[in-house]
Structures are given as C-alpha cells and as structure tokens.
Amino acid sequence: MNNLSIEQKLTMSLDEIMIEELKEKIVKLEKKCDKQMIKNNILVETVENLKYNYRQLENKYNEMTEITNLYDWVIHIDSDSREYVSGYRYNNSKLFDTSYILHKIPQSTYLIVITENESLYLLPYSESLK
C-alpha cells in the first residue's frame, strides 16, 4: 500500500491512520523477512554442500592414506596459473616437487595439500629465517 494522501488522512481518524501506517510497515518487514529467508536458505544449502564435500573428502582420504611432510616448502605458480609445491622431505636433501594442487586446507599449525594424483602433503608453518 502506498503512503496515504493528505485528503485521505483528513477523512480518517488518528487510529485509522496509525493502523494504515502499521500495515505498510508490516508489508515492508514481511518483504524484508522473505528476502532474508531466501538468503538463509541459500546459506543452509551451501553449508550442506560443504558438509557433503567434506564427508566425501574424509571418506576418500581415511587413516590409511599416507601423508608426506614437506619442510622449507614453497607454493609455485606455473605459466598456466596452476599451483604446485616444492620442499624437502624429512631426512632428504633433494628438493621434491608435487603434482598440481587440487585442494588446500589451512589448519592452525600447518597446511594440508591434496594434489592431482590424490597425494596428501602436510606443510608445517614456520617462521622465516630472516
């Protein structure tokens, strides 16, 4: 409902005017609520998708999967904008390169990397030597 004209207001009682204004506010709030419900439903669906993807990932990489720790690691970006990691494996002085990265999962003390060939790498965070 649109705002009341002056002529309409002059013919109405104060209570009627207040009721009409309240009706307008209610309609506006209902529209706003509907928009928020749509946004909420989208967020719920997104969270459900993320949970599903996490469960799929968790099932794919169970406790039997080997995780390789890489130290002094660096993430490189090649000319095709694809990322890979180079670093050193424990007790090995030879630089090691991974296949391209599919997923990066940040944790509080390390980064988990899953590569195209479905290998898991644990990249501990450390301070720079400089």
C-alpha positions as CSV (number, residue, x, y, z in Angstrom):
1,M,0.0,0.0,0.0
2,N,1.3,3.5,-0.9
3,N,1.5,6.3,1.6
4,L,-1.8,8.0,2.3
5,S,-2.6,11.2,0.6
6,I,-3.5,14.3,2.7
7,E,-7.1,14.1,1.7
8,Q,-7.3,10.5,2.8
9,K,-5.7,11.4,6.1
10,L,-8.2,14.3,6.7
11,T,-11.1,11.9,6.4
12,M,-9.7,9.3,8.7
13,S,-9.4,9.1,12.4
14,L,-6.0,9.1,14.1
15,D,-6.4,5.4,14.9
16,E,-7.2,4.5,11.3
17,I,-4.1,6.5,10.0
18,M,-1.9,4.7,12.6
19,I,-3.4,1.3,11.5
20,E,-2.7,2.0,7.8
21,E,0.8,3.1,8.6
22,L,1.4,0.0,10.6
23,K,0.1,-2.1,7.8
24,E,2.6,-0.5,5.5
25,K,5.4,-1.2,7.9
26,I,4.3,-4.8,8.3
27,V,4.2,-5.3,4.5
28,K,7.7,-3.9,4.2
29,L,9.0,-6.0,7.1
30,E,7.4,-9.1,5.5
31,K,9.2,-8.4,2.2
32,K,12.5,-7.9,4.1
33,C,11.9,-11.1,6.0
34,D,11.2,-13.0,2.8
35,K,14.5,-11.8,1.3
36,Q,16.3,-12.8,4.5
37,M,14.7,-16.3,4.3
38,I,15.8,-16.7,0.7
39,K,19.4,-15.7,1.8
40,N,19.2,-18.1,4.7
41,N,18.1,-21.0,2.6
42,I,20.9,-20.3,0.2
43,L,23.4,-20.3,3.1
44,V,21.9,-23.5,4.5
45,E,22.2,-25.2,1.1
46,T,25.8,-24.0,0.8
47,V,26.7,-25.4,4.3
48,E,25.0,-28.7,3.5
49,N,27.1,-28.9,0.2
50,L,30.3,-28.1,2.1
51,K,29.5,-30.8,4.7
52,Y,28.8,-33.3,1.9
53,N,32.0,-32.4,0.1
54,Y,33.9,-32.7,3.4
55,R,32.4,-36.1,4.1
56,Q,33.3,-37.2,0.6
57,L,36.9,-36.0,1.1
58,E,37.1,-37.6,4.5
59,N,35.9,-40.9,3.1
60,K,38.4,-40.7,0.2
61,Y,41.3,-39.9,2.5
62,N,40.9,-42.1,5.5
63,E,43.5,-43.0,8.2
64,M,45.3,-45.5,5.8
65,T,46.3,-42.7,3.4
66,E,49.9,-41.8,3.7
67,I,50.7,-38.1,4.4
68,T,54.0,-36.7,3.4
69,N,55.5,-33.9,5.4
70,L,57.4,-31.3,3.4
71,Y,59.7,-28.8,5.1
72,D,61.0,-25.4,3.8
73,W,58.2,-25.6,1.3
74,V,57.1,-23.0,-1.3
75,I,54.0,-22.9,-3.4
76,H,54.8,-22.1,-7.0
77,I,52.5,-20.9,-9.8
78,D,53.4,-22.0,-13.3
79,S,52.7,-20.2,-16.6
80,D,49.2,-21.7,-16.8
81,S,48.3,-20.4,-13.3
82,R,48.4,-23.9,-11.8
83,E,50.0,-24.4,-8.3
84,Y,52.4,-27.0,-7.1
85,V,54.6,-27.3,-4.0
86,S,58.3,-27.8,-3.7
87,G,60.0,-28.7,-0.5
88,Y,62.2,-31.2,1.3
89,R,61.0,-34.5,2.8
90,Y,62.3,-35.5,6.2
91,N,66.0,-36.5,6.2
92,N,66.3,-35.9,2.4
93,S,68.4,-33.2,1.0
94,K,66.9,-33.4,-2.5
95,L,64.3,-30.9,-3.4
96,F,60.9,-32.5,-4.1
97,D,58.1,-31.2,-6.3
98,T,54.5,-32.3,-6.0
99,S,52.0,-32.7,-8.8
100,Y,49.5,-29.8,-9.2
101,I,47.4,-28.8,-6.2
102,L,43.6,-29.6,-6.2
103,H,42.8,-28.5,-2.6
104,K,44.4,-26.5,0.2
105,I,43.1,-27.0,3.7
106,P,44.5,-24.5,6.2
107,Q,44.9,-25.6,9.8
108,S,46.3,-23.8,12.8
109,T,49.8,-25.1,12.6
110,Y,50.1,-26.5,9.1
111,L,48.6,-26.5,5.6
112,I,47.2,-29.7,4.1
113,V,47.6,-30.0,0.3
114,I,45.8,-32.6,-1.9
115,T,47.3,-32.9,-5.3
116,E,46.0,-34.1,-8.7
117,N,47.4,-37.6,-8.1
118,E,45.5,-37.7,-4.8
119,S,48.5,-37.5,-2.6
120,L,48.4,-35.7,0.7
121,Y,51.1,-33.3,1.9
122,L,51.4,-31.7,5.3
123,L,53.2,-28.3,5.1
124,P,54.0,-27.0,8.6
125,Y,54.0,-23.3,9.1
126,S,57.3,-21.9,10.3
127,E,59.0,-18.5,10.8
128,S,61.2,-17.1,8.2
129,L,64.9,-17.3,8.9
130,K,65.3,-13.6,8.1
